[in-house]
């Protein structure tokens, strides 16, 4: 178990967009316990609405959702200048998500399989936050990472 997060440092913010309530609740709880600030949405349309007032450091989005699938959500958020550089990780039960990426510049590193392995998800999140230049914390350690 990780030590309690230092409340004096800003926590990385994650938007979690998934239509399955049980997955959304479990993933949000896990991420909050790891020291992240998490907001959730039940589909892409609601996710875009939340993004009007919330700028996350990273977005986790399901691919198969009602009203707006994950790829359409991704296209829409990339049209917003302030969100163009926010890393997105797709959480999916699909076997071959890249086959349906429809011309998007995505790699295997942009996907995490459902059900997710907690350690694998944290590693992917840390890699994405590190490569996006996340620098909100003075000592550059991210939640959920060993401190020494």
C-alpha positions as CSV (number, residue, x, y, z in Angstrom):
1,X,0.0,0.0,0.0
2,X,1.2,3.4,-0.8
3,X,1.8,6.1,1.8
4,X,-0.8,8.8,2.1
5,X,-0.3,11.4,-0.6
6,X,1.3,14.7,0.4
7,X,-1.7,17.1,0.3
8,X,0.6,20.2,-0.1
9,X,1.4,19.1,-3.7
10,X,-1.1,19.3,-6.5
11,X,-2.4,15.9,-7.5
12,X,-2.4,14.9,-11.2
13,X,-5.9,15.2,-12.5
14,X,-7.5,12.4,-14.5
15,X,-10.8,12.3,-16.4
16,X,-12.2,8.8,-16.6
17,X,-14.8,8.3,-19.3
18,X,-16.6,4.8,-19.3
19,X,-20.2,3.7,-19.6
20,X,-19.9,0.8,-17.1
21,X,-20.7,2.1,-13.7
22,X,-18.9,-0.7,-11.8
23,X,-15.7,-0.2,-13.8
24,X,-15.9,3.6,-13.5
25,X,-16.4,3.4,-9.7
26,X,-13.7,0.8,-9.1
27,X,-11.1,2.5,-11.4
28,X,-11.9,5.9,-9.9
29,X,-11.5,4.5,-6.3
30,X,-8.2,2.8,-7.2
31,X,-6.8,6.0,-8.8
32,X,-7.9,8.2,-5.9
33,X,-6.2,5.8,-3.5
34,X,-3.1,6.1,-5.6
35,X,-3.2,9.9,-5.1
36,X,-4.8,11.1,-8.3
37,X,-7.7,13.6,-8.5
38,X,-10.4,11.9,-10.6
39,X,-13.6,13.1,-12.3
40,X,-15.8,10.6,-14.2
41,X,-18.2,10.7,-17.1
42,X,-20.5,7.9,-18.4
43,X,-20.0,8.7,-22.1
44,X,-18.1,10.9,-24.6
45,X,-20.7,13.6,-24.7
46,X,-20.7,13.9,-20.9
47,X,-16.9,13.8,-20.9
48,X,-16.7,16.7,-23.3
49,X,-19.1,18.6,-21.1
50,X,-16.9,18.1,-18.1
51,X,-13.9,19.3,-20.1
52,X,-15.6,22.7,-20.3
53,X,-14.7,23.3,-16.7
54,X,-12.0,20.8,-15.9
55,X,-8.6,20.4,-17.6
56,X,-7.1,17.0,-16.7
57,X,-3.5,16.0,-16.9
58,X,-4.5,12.7,-18.5
59,X,-7.7,11.1,-19.9
60,X,-8.7,7.5,-19.6
61,X,-11.5,6.7,-22.1
62,X,-13.4,3.5,-23.1
63,X,-13.7,2.8,-26.8
64,X,-17.2,1.3,-26.9
65,X,-19.7,3.8,-25.3
66,X,-23.2,4.9,-26.1
67,X,-23.9,8.4,-27.6
68,X,-20.2,8.9,-28.6
69,X,-17.5,6.2,-28.9
70,X,-14.0,6.7,-27.6
71,X,-12.5,7.6,-31.0
72,X,-15.2,10.3,-31.7
73,X,-14.6,11.6,-28.2
74,X,-10.8,11.7,-28.9
75,X,-11.4,13.6,-32.2
76,X,-13.6,16.1,-30.5
77,X,-11.3,16.8,-27.6
78,X,-8.3,17.3,-30.0
79,X,-10.2,20.1,-31.6
80,X,-9.9,22.1,-28.4
81,X,-6.5,23.9,-28.4
82,X,-6.1,23.7,-24.6
83,X,-6.5,19.9,-24.7
84,X,-4.4,19.0,-27.8
85,X,-1.5,17.9,-25.7
86,X,-3.4,16.0,-22.9
87,X,-2.4,12.3,-23.1
88,X,-5.3,9.9,-23.7
89,X,-5.2,6.2,-22.7
90,X,-8.0,4.0,-24.1
91,X,-9.3,1.3,-21.8
92,X,-10.9,-1.4,-23.9
93,X,-12.1,-5.0,-24.0
94,X,-11.4,-5.1,-27.8
95,X,-8.8,-7.6,-28.9
96,X,-7.3,-5.5,-31.7
97,X,-8.2,-1.8,-31.0
98,X,-5.6,-0.5,-33.5
99,X,-7.5,-2.2,-36.3
100,X,-10.4,0.3,-35.7
101,X,-8.3,3.4,-34.9
102,X,-9.6,4.9,-38.1
103,X,-6.5,6.9,-39.2
104,X,-5.7,8.3,-35.7
105,X,-2.0,8.5,-34.7
106,X,-2.2,5.9,-32.0
107,X,0.1,3.1,-30.9
108,X,-0.2,0.0,-28.6
109,X,1.0,2.2,-25.8
110,X,-2.3,4.2,-26.0
111,X,-4.4,1.2,-24.9
112,X,-5.0,-0.7,-21.7
113,X,-7.0,-3.9,-21.7
114,X,-10.1,-4.4,-19.6
115,X,-10.1,-5.7,-17.0
116,X,-7.0,-3.8,-16.2
117,X,-4.0,-4.9,-14.2
118,X,-3.5,-2.2,-11.5
119,X,0.3,-2.2,-11.8
120,X,0.1,-2.1,-15.6
121,X,-2.4,0.8,-15.6
122,X,-0.2,2.8,-13.2
123,X,2.9,2.2,-15.3
124,X,1.1,3.3,-18.4
125,X,-0.3,6.4,-16.6
126,X,3.2,7.3,-15.3
127,X,4.7,6.9,-18.7
128,X,2.1,9.1,-20.3
129,X,2.3,11.8,-17.7
130,X,6.1,11.7,-17.8
131,X,6.2,12.0,-21.6
132,X,3.7,14.8,-21.6
133,X,5.9,16.9,-19.4
134,X,3.8,16.7,-16.2
135,X,5.7,19.0,-13.9
136,X,3.2,20.0,-11.2
137,X,5.2,18.4,-8.5
138,X,8.5,19.8,-7.3
139,X,10.2,16.4,-6.9
140,X,8.8,14.9,-10.1
141,X,7.5,11.8,-8.3
142,X,4.0,10.8,-9.3
143,X,1.3,9.1,-7.2
144,X,1.6,5.4,-6.9
145,X,5.3,5.4,-7.6
146,X,7.8,4.1,-5.1
147,X,9.6,6.9,-3.4
148,X,12.8,5.1,-2.7
